[in-house]
Amino acid sequence: MLDVRRLRLLRELALRGTIAAVAEALAFTPSAVSQQLTALEREAGVPLLERTGRRVRLTPAGENLVRHAEAVLERLERAAAELAEVRHGPAGPLRIGAFPTATRSIVPAALAELAVRHPNLEPMVSEIDPAGVAHALRAGDLDVALIHDYDFVPALREPGLDTEPLCGESMYLATPTPAAAAGAAAAAVPAEARLRVLAHWRDAAWITATPGTLCEAVTVRACQAAGFSPRVRHRVDEFGTVLALVAAGQGVAVVPQLGVVDPPAGVALARLPVRRRTKVAYRSGGAAHPGVAAVTRALRAAVPEGLAAGEEEP
């Protein structure tokens, strides 16, 4: 009989690439991970890994077993969801991951709704960049999370996870106020031409999020689509701070709609033909878990007006 915990380790190795990365993510020692995978090979009766020096890769049999492991883990998640509903409904701790603008604009209202409707549920919120959500969900560090992608940075299908749309929002170019007239003119042109407004700022200093984040990638790719690479001066993740820097004349930035609520004086905003889409993510098979389902409903009810799921830019 194949051990499910060892199958999970094999799946993580296929996703993370090294035994050291699996050990760090799941709070094991590398030697413990290696021992468990060796035991799984004995259970399987065929080699699952090929070791060359310090490097390890899956054999064809190992890759095939990972596909079965995905199906097994999804079925177990569904079984756990059904048992949780039978036992007590939405109750107990539930770990929620969210990116900062959603934590400020959507999550508080959702938590208030949950406190009224499901007082026995104990939601625990952690801020996390969407790039880290998939690993955190698969490792069991989170139960449900908000993620996003952009027109220029589409989301990749993550094994072991399911998602459903929550809302969509526009992206804006934030510039110091002397450009207010230019911003108004840009908003009046057809959507397919609005990226050209970025080209007017090819020689400006730019403010982006930190490298490796989706927010940084969308700024770089939008500028590249307009024919240039941005000259980055500041790297800041919190959009309120980004707008304060723009107002101080420190550069220009691309900011999502949820990040431009109550912008400071001295900032002009021009809507771009770029969308950010927010989704709810959870482990495959976990949609019916009473806690996950309750949080998803509460998040949907908390979406600000004008940010309906699937909404297209006019």
LUMKEMAR-119284 format. One record per residue (C-alpha): residue number from 1; residue in three letters; x, y, z. Coordinates in Angstrom, 3 decimals, padded with zeros to 6 digits. Layout:
// LUMKEMAR-119284
<site NUM,'ALA',<X,Y,Z>>,
...
***
This chain:
// LUMKEMAR-119284
<site 1,'MET',<000.000,000.000,000.000>>,
<site 2,'LEU',<001.398,003.400,-000.963>>,
<site 3,'ASP',<001.698,005.895,001.882>>,
<site 4,'VAL',<-000.240,009.105,001.170>>,
<site 5,'ARG',<002.200,011.283,003.094>>,
<site 6,'ARG',<005.029,010.001,000.952>>,
<site 7,'LEU',<002.991,010.594,-002.196>>,
<site 8,'ARG',<002.622,014.212,-001.077>>,
<site 9,'LEU',<006.401,014.483,-000.742>>,
<site 10,'LEU',<006.860,013.078,-004.255>>,
<site 11,'ARG',<004.348,015.598,-005.630>>,
<site 12,'GLU',<006.188,018.428,-003.903>>,
<site 13,'LEU',<009.503,017.226,-005.308>>,
<site 14,'ALA',<008.020,017.287,-008.812>>,
<site 15,'LEU',<006.875,020.893,-008.240>>,
<site 16,'ARG',<009.822,022.321,-006.302>>,
<site 17,'GLY',<012.665,020.516,-008.030>>,
<site 18,'THR',<014.984,019.739,-005.114>>,
<site 19,'ILE',<014.850,017.745,-001.906>>,
<site 20,'ALA',<016.171,020.775,-000.012>>,
<site 21,'ALA',<013.267,022.931,-001.234>>,
<site 22,'VAL',<010.736,020.259,-000.237>>,
<site 23,'ALA',<012.314,019.965,003.197>>,
<site 24,'GLU',<012.279,023.720,003.776>>,
<site 25,'ALA',<008.648,024.071,002.660>>,
<site 26,'LEU',<007.290,021.202,004.742>>,
<site 27,'ALA',<009.474,021.631,007.842>>,
<site 28,'PHE',<011.427,018.387,007.314>>,
<site 29,'THR',<015.138,017.810,007.220>>,
<site 30,'PRO',<016.540,016.929,003.775>>,
<site 31,'SER',<017.624,013.542,005.078>>,
<site 32,'ALA',<014.095,012.816,006.344>>,
<site 33,'VAL',<012.613,013.698,002.944>>,
<site 34,'SER',<015.175,011.486,001.216>>,
<site 35,'GLN',<014.417,008.591,003.573>>,
<site 36,'GLN',<010.675,008.896,003.006>>,
<site 37,'LEU',<011.092,008.939,-000.769>>,
<site 38,'THR',<013.352,005.897,-000.587>>,
<site 39,'ALA',<010.641,004.112,001.429>>,
<site 40,'LEU',<008.080,005.113,-001.240>>,
<site 41,'GLU',<010.288,003.541,-003.906>>,
<site 42,'ARG',<010.311,000.317,-001.908>>,
<site 43,'GLU',<006.509,000.431,-001.663>>,
<site 44,'ALA',<006.210,001.067,-005.403>>,
<site 45,'GLY',<008.684,-001.648,-006.331>>,
<site 46,'VAL',<010.222,000.448,-009.138>>,
<site 47,'PRO',<012.709,003.342,-009.225>>,
<site 48,'LEU',<010.935,006.682,-008.902>>,
<site 49,'LEU',<014.004,008.935,-008.765>>,
<site 50,'GLU',<017.261,009.218,-010.647>>,
<site 51,'ARG',<020.131,010.594,-008.560>>,
<site 52,'THR',<023.122,012.235,-010.221>>,
<site 53,'GLY',<025.430,013.716,-007.611>>,
<site 54,'ARG',<023.293,016.122,-005.614>>,
<site 55,'ARG',<020.598,016.397,-008.260>>,
<site 56,'VAL',<017.431,014.309,-008.316>>,
<site 57,'ARG',<014.849,013.968,-011.051>>,
<site 58,'LEU',<011.789,011.801,-011.457>>,
<site 59,'THR',<011.796,008.694,-013.629>>,
<site 60,'PRO',<008.879,008.140,-016.035>>,
<site 61,'ALA',<007.346,005.869,-013.387>>,
<site 62,'GLY',<007.777,008.650,-010.822>>,
<site 63,'GLU',<006.106,011.209,-013.074>>,
<site 64,'ASN',<003.207,008.850,-013.667>>,
<site 65,'LEU',<002.828,008.257,-009.937>>,
<site 66,'VAL',<002.704,012.025,-009.347>>,
<site 67,'ARG',<-000.322,012.225,-011.660>>,
<site 68,'HIS',<-002.055,009.545,-009.591>>,
<site 69,'ALA',<-000.994,011.346,-006.404>>,
<site 70,'GLU',<-002.774,014.520,-007.582>>,
<site 71,'ALA',<-006.006,012.566,-008.024>>,
<site 72,'VAL',<-005.623,010.816,-004.662>>,
<site 73,'LEU',<-004.942,014.062,-002.790>>,
<site 74,'GLU',<-007.930,015.752,-004.421>>,
<site 75,'ARG',<-010.229,012.880,-003.381>>,
<site 76,'LEU',<-008.920,013.063,000.169>>,
<site 77,'GLU',<-009.568,016.819,000.240>>,
<site 78,'ARG',<-013.161,016.207,-000.875>>,
<site 79,'ALA',<-013.598,013.532,001.787>>,
<site 80,'ALA',<-012.266,015.879,004.471>>,
<site 81,'ALA',<-014.695,018.580,003.303>>,
<site 82,'GLU',<-017.679,016.222,003.534>>,
<site 83,'LEU',<-016.655,015.020,006.991>>,
<site 84,'ALA',<-016.198,018.591,008.218>>,
<site 85,'GLU',<-019.715,019.473,007.063>>,
<site 86,'VAL',<-021.183,016.454,008.833>>,
<site 87,'ARG',<-019.274,017.153,012.063>>,
<site 88,'HIS',<-019.854,020.832,012.653>>,
<site 89,'GLY',<-020.254,022.967,009.528>>,
<site 90,'PRO',<-018.151,026.150,009.359>>,
<site 91,'ALA',<-016.163,026.064,012.611>>,
<site 92,'GLY',<-012.634,026.097,013.928>>,
<site 93,'PRO',<-009.479,027.740,012.586>>,
<site 94,'LEU',<-009.296,028.633,008.888>>,
<site 95,'ARG',<-006.133,030.177,007.439>>,
<site 96,'ILE',<-006.696,032.843,004.788>>,
<site 97,'GLY',<-004.009,034.379,002.579>>,
<site 98,'ALA',<-004.489,037.724,000.844>>,
<site 99,'PHE',<-002.431,040.369,-000.943>>,
<site 100,'PRO',<-002.294,043.828,000.712>>,
<site 101,'THR',<-004.890,045.762,-001.330>>,
<site 102,'ALA',<-007.416,042.948,-000.870>>,
<site 103,'THR',<-006.572,042.746,002.832>>,
<site 104,'ARG',<-007.504,046.416,003.152>>,
<site 105,'SER',<-010.435,046.690,000.711>>,
<site 106,'ILE',<-012.217,043.302,000.764>>,
<site 107,'VAL',<-011.145,041.144,003.693>>,
<site 108,'PRO',<-012.369,043.278,006.645>>,
<site 109,'ALA',<-015.985,043.322,005.416>>,
<site 110,'ALA',<-015.778,039.586,004.735>>,
<site 111,'LEU',<-014.529,038.924,008.271>>,
<site 112,'ALA',<-017.367,040.998,009.723>>,
<site 113,'GLU',<-019.862,038.957,007.697>>,
<site 114,'LEU',<-018.319,035.694,008.896>>,
<site 115,'ALA',<-018.451,036.813,012.535>>,
<site 116,'VAL',<-022.217,037.307,012.234>>,
<site 117,'ARG',<-023.102,034.256,010.163>>,
<site 118,'HIS',<-020.531,031.744,011.427>>,
<site 119,'PRO',<-019.395,032.736,014.932>>,
<site 120,'ASN',<-017.730,029.361,015.481>>,
<site 121,'LEU',<-015.378,029.896,012.535>>,
<site 122,'GLU',<-011.942,031.299,013.453>>,
<site 123,'PRO',<-010.503,032.986,010.334>>,
<site 124,'MET',<-006.799,033.852,010.525>>,
<site 125,'VAL',<-005.479,036.234,007.864>>,
<site 126,'SER',<-001.907,036.403,006.597>>,
<site 127,'GLU',<-000.665,038.774,003.914>>,
<site 128,'ILE',<001.160,036.958,001.137>>,
<site 129,'ASP',<002.177,037.786,-002.411>>,
<site 130,'PRO',<000.157,035.734,-004.913>>,
<site 131,'ALA',<003.398,034.216,-006.198>>,
<site 132,'GLY',<003.751,032.303,-002.919>>,
<site 133,'VAL',<000.151,031.154,-002.540>>,
<site 134,'ALA',<000.320,027.879,-004.486>>,
<site 135,'HIS',<003.118,026.430,-002.360>>,
<site 136,'ALA',<001.476,027.643,000.867>>,
<site 137,'LEU',<-001.847,026.006,-000.021>>,
<site 138,'ARG',<-000.288,022.710,-001.073>>,
<site 139,'ALA',<001.877,022.649,002.061>>,
<site 140,'GLY',<-001.215,023.179,004.238>>,
<site 141,'ASP',<-000.032,026.559,005.564>>,
<site 142,'LEU',<-003.177,028.169,004.088>>,
<site 143,'ASP',<-006.697,026.848,003.504>>,
<site 144,'VAL',<-007.971,029.507,001.110>>,
<site 145,'ALA',<-006.330,032.547,-000.488>>,
<site 146,'LEU',<-006.835,035.475,-002.810>>,
<site 147,'ILE',<-004.597,035.605,-005.855>>,
<site 148,'HIS',<-004.494,037.818,-008.925>>,
<site 149,'ASP',<-003.158,037.976,-012.440>>,
<site 150,'TYR',<-002.946,040.626,-015.153>>,
<site 151,'ASP',<-003.487,040.915,-018.891>>,
<site 152,'PHE',<000.288,041.007,-019.420>>,
<site 153,'VAL',<001.029,038.451,-016.700>>,
<site 154,'PRO',<-001.475,035.585,-017.093>>,
<site 155,'ALA',<-001.738,032.986,-014.351>>,
<site 156,'LEU',<-000.307,029.532,-014.922>>,
<site 157,'ARG',<-002.307,026.459,-014.017>>,
<site 158,'GLU',<-001.089,025.290,-010.623>>,
<site 159,'PRO',<-001.279,021.533,-009.954>>,
<site 160,'GLY',<-003.318,020.635,-006.898>>,
<site 161,'LEU',<-005.245,023.931,-006.804>>,
<site 162,'ASP',<-008.656,025.106,-007.960>>,
<site 163,'THR',<-009.718,028.730,-008.385>>,
<site 164,'GLU',<-012.875,030.714,-009.009>>,
<site 165,'PRO',<-013.196,034.349,-010.145>>,
<site 166,'LEU',<-013.898,037.029,-007.555>>,
<site 167,'CYS',<-013.541,040.429,-009.228>>,
<site 168,'GLY',<-011.796,042.434,-011.925>>,
<site 169,'GLU',<-010.396,045.952,-011.817>>,
<site 170,'SER',<-008.727,048.524,-014.061>>,
<site 171,'MET',<-005.090,049.603,-013.872>>,
<site 172,'TYR',<-004.064,053.262,-013.805>>,
<site 173,'LEU',<-000.993,055.280,-014.671>>,
<site 174,'ALA',<-000.234,057.552,-011.705>>,
<site 175,'THR',<001.714,060.725,-012.513>>,
<site 176,'PRO',<002.349,064.074,-010.780>>,
<site 177,'THR',<-000.491,066.568,-011.279>>,
<site 178,'PRO',<001.095,068.731,-013.996>>,
<site 179,'ALA',<000.159,065.819,-016.256>>,
<site 180,'ALA',<-003.521,065.995,-015.312>>,
<site 181,'ALA',<-004.487,067.351,-018.730>>,
<site 182,'ALA',<-002.558,064.571,-020.451>>,
<site 183,'GLY',<-004.255,062.004,-018.196>>,
<site 184,'ALA',<-007.705,063.322,-019.090>>,
<site 185,'ALA',<-006.847,063.186,-022.760>>,
<site 186,'ALA',<-005.599,059.611,-022.439>>,
<site 187,'ALA',<-008.860,058.535,-020.787>>,
<site 188,'ALA',<-010.794,059.878,-023.779>>,
<site 189,'VAL',<-009.016,057.848,-026.462>>,
<site 190,'PRO',<-010.012,054.296,-027.494>>,
<site 191,'ALA',<-008.798,051.507,-025.213>>,
<site 192,'GLU',<-006.415,050.044,-027.797>>,
<site 193,'ALA',<-004.549,053.369,-027.941>>,
<site 194,'ARG',<-004.290,054.055,-024.213>>,
<site 195,'LEU',<-001.026,052.163,-023.743>>,
<site 196,'ARG',<000.616,054.865,-025.841>>,
<site 197,'VAL',<000.318,057.250,-022.917>>,
<site 198,'LEU',<003.032,055.205,-021.209>>,
<site 199,'ALA',<005.459,056.117,-024.001>>,
<site 200,'HIS',<005.238,059.792,-022.950>>,
<site 201,'TRP',<006.964,058.713,-019.734>>,
<site 202,'ARG',<009.771,056.614,-021.214>>,
<site 203,'ASP',<012.401,059.015,-019.833>>,
<site 204,'ALA',<010.790,059.419,-016.406>>,
<site 205,'ALA',<011.813,057.695,-013.197>>,
<site 206,'TRP',<009.514,054.752,-012.454>>,
<site 207,'ILE',<008.250,053.248,-009.222>>,
<site 208,'THR',<007.573,049.508,-009.287>>,
<site 209,'ALA',<006.928,046.759,-006.782>>,
<site 210,'THR',<009.816,044.571,-005.648>>,
<site 211,'PRO',<011.340,042.154,-008.197>>,
<site 212,'GLY',<009.690,038.762,-008.485>>,
<site 213,'THR',<006.172,040.057,-007.774>>,
<site 214,'LEU',<003.352,040.086,-010.309>>,
<site 215,'CYS',<002.840,043.816,-009.705>>,
<site 216,'GLU',<006.418,044.509,-010.771>>,
<site 217,'ALA',<006.068,042.271,-013.824>>,
<site 218,'VAL',<002.915,043.996,-015.108>>,
<site 219,'THR',<004.566,047.430,-015.029>>,
<site 220,'VAL',<007.623,046.195,-016.895>>,
<site 221,'ARG',<005.607,044.319,-019.506>>,
<site 222,'ALA',<003.122,047.145,-020.054>>,
<site 223,'CYS',<006.011,049.530,-020.673>>,
<site 224,'GLN',<007.650,047.037,-023.016>>,
<site 225,'ALA',<004.366,046.773,-024.932>>,
<site 226,'ALA',<004.510,050.576,-025.293>>,
<site 227,'GLY',<008.002,050.284,-026.771>>,
<site 228,'PHE',<010.441,050.886,-023.900>>,
<site 229,'SER',<011.825,049.478,-020.664>>,
<site 230,'PRO',<011.156,051.547,-017.538>>,
<site 231,'ARG',<014.028,053.209,-015.695>>,
<site 232,'VAL',<013.228,052.088,-012.157>>,
<site 233,'ARG',<014.213,054.395,-009.297>>,
<site 234,'HIS',<012.109,053.123,-006.388>>,
<site 235,'ARG',<010.820,049.638,-005.537>>,
<site 236,'VAL',<007.857,049.776,-003.163>>,
<site 237,'ASP',<005.062,047.253,-002.599>>,
<site 238,'GLU',<002.505,049.338,-000.672>>,
<site 239,'PHE',<000.450,051.381,-003.122>>,
<site 240,'GLY',<-000.338,054.165,-000.645>>,
<site 241,'THR',<003.398,054.769,-000.366>>,
<site 242,'VAL',<003.765,054.538,-004.139>>,
<site 243,'LEU',<001.171,057.296,-004.605>>,
<site 244,'ALA',<002.861,059.449,-001.956>>,
<site 245,'LEU',<006.124,059.158,-003.881>>,
<site 246,'VAL',<004.349,060.065,-007.128>>,
<site 247,'ALA',<002.825,063.138,-005.442>>,
<site 248,'ALA',<006.328,064.112,-004.276>>,
<site 249,'GLY',<007.561,064.047,-007.870>>,
<site 250,'GLN',<009.666,060.943,-007.361>>,
<site 251,'GLY',<008.399,059.081,-010.399>>,
<site 252,'VAL',<005.399,057.539,-012.115>>,
<site 253,'ALA',<003.751,054.163,-011.490>>,
<site 254,'VAL',<001.128,051.677,-012.642>>,
<site 255,'VAL',<-001.390,051.098,-009.841>>,
<site 256,'PRO',<-004.549,048.909,-009.604>>,
<site 257,'GLN',<-007.989,050.369,-008.948>>,
<site 258,'LEU',<-008.063,049.051,-005.373>>,
<site 259,'GLY',<-004.763,050.854,-004.796>>,
<site 260,'VAL',<-005.965,054.304,-005.886>>,
<site 261,'VAL',<-008.795,054.791,-003.415>>,
<site 262,'ASP',<-008.477,058.337,-001.990>>,
<site 263,'PRO',<-005.250,059.270,-003.837>>,
<site 264,'PRO',<-003.244,062.126,-002.282>>,
<site 265,'ALA',<-003.282,065.631,-003.712>>,
<site 266,'GLY',<-000.727,066.002,-006.454>>,
<site 267,'VAL',<-001.494,062.720,-008.283>>,
<site 268,'ALA',<-003.170,062.428,-011.696>>,
<site 269,'LEU',<-004.619,059.082,-012.807>>,
<site 270,'ALA',<-005.084,057.830,-016.361>>,
<site 271,'ARG',<-006.927,054.539,-016.902>>,
<site 272,'LEU',<-004.995,051.957,-018.934>>,
<site 273,'PRO',<-006.342,049.093,-021.078>>,
<site 274,'VAL',<-004.958,046.595,-018.572>>,
<site 275,'ARG',<-007.013,044.543,-016.104>>,
<site 276,'ARG',<-006.176,042.835,-012.845>>,
<site 277,'ARG',<-008.324,039.805,-012.040>>,
<site 278,'THR',<-008.674,038.492,-008.489>>,
<site 279,'LYS',<-009.559,034.859,-007.776>>,
<site 280,'VAL',<-010.209,032.688,-004.749>>,
<site 281,'ALA',<-007.839,029.723,-004.586>>,
<site 282,'TYR',<-007.950,026.534,-002.531>>,
<site 283,'ARG',<-006.706,022.953,-002.721>>,
<site 284,'SER',<-008.340,020.840,-005.409>>,
<site 285,'GLY',<-011.396,019.160,-003.950>>,
<site 286,'GLY',<-011.713,021.742,-001.162>>,
<site 287,'ALA',<-014.484,023.923,-002.633>>,
<site 288,'ALA',<-017.147,022.107,-000.591>>,
<site 289,'HIS',<-015.304,022.419,002.712>>,
<site 290,'PRO',<-017.748,024.370,004.906>>,
<site 291,'GLY',<-015.136,026.872,006.041>>,
<site 292,'VAL',<-013.769,027.451,002.550>>,
<site 293,'ALA',<-017.275,027.799,001.115>>,
<site 294,'ALA',<-018.278,030.255,003.857>>,
<site 295,'VAL',<-015.185,032.408,003.315>>,
<site 296,'THR',<-015.714,032.398,-000.448>>,
<site 297,'ARG',<-019.319,033.580,-000.042>>,
<site 298,'ALA',<-018.269,036.296,002.392>>,
<site 299,'LEU',<-015.485,037.513,000.098>>,
<site 300,'ARG',<-017.892,037.672,-002.819>>,
<site 301,'ALA',<-020.361,039.738,-000.781>>,
<site 302,'ALA',<-017.549,042.087,000.318>>,
<site 303,'VAL',<-016.324,043.009,-003.186>>,
<site 304,'PRO',<-016.673,046.806,-003.623>>,
<site 305,'GLU',<-019.309,047.981,-006.071>>,
<site 306,'GLY',<-017.988,048.233,-009.602>>,
<site 307,'LEU',<-015.566,045.317,-009.265>>,
<site 308,'ALA',<-017.879,042.462,-010.284>>,
<site 309,'ALA',<-016.287,039.185,-011.345>>,
<site 310,'GLY',<-015.597,039.054,-015.061>>,
<site 311,'GLU',<-016.371,042.751,-015.533>>,
<site 312,'GLU',<-014.792,044.059,-018.721>>,
<site 313,'GLU',<-013.332,047.496,-019.210>>,
<site 314,'PRO',<-015.695,049.828,-021.081>>,
***
